[in-house]
Amino acid sequence: MHNYIIAYDIPDKKRLPKVKKIAYSYALGGQKSAVEAPLDINLMKSLVKELEVLIEDDDKVNIIRVAKNPILLGKAKNIVFEKNGVIIL
């Protein structure tokens, strides 16, 4: 399992809440249109499958894997994934 940032820009006001609901259903937290989500390969496939149904040509969704040693500022915490759980350092 790895930590990902899901960032989205959905100009359509009807689809935006639907995309937000899906993104937040996988997330540990986030802000407006960017959330952090711990995903393994199965969760990633599920997320992409759910989003593909909604996303249109003028939409933008980026799913970015966070580096092993990210630069953390302010209240940001490093998230480590162990076999049986999540550890927030």
Buried (B, 14 or more C-beta within 10 A) or exposed (E): BBBBBBBBEBEEEEBBEBBBEBBBEBBBEBEEBBBBBBBEEEBBEBBEEBBEEBBEEEBEBEBEEBEEEEEEEEEEEEBEBEEEEEEEE
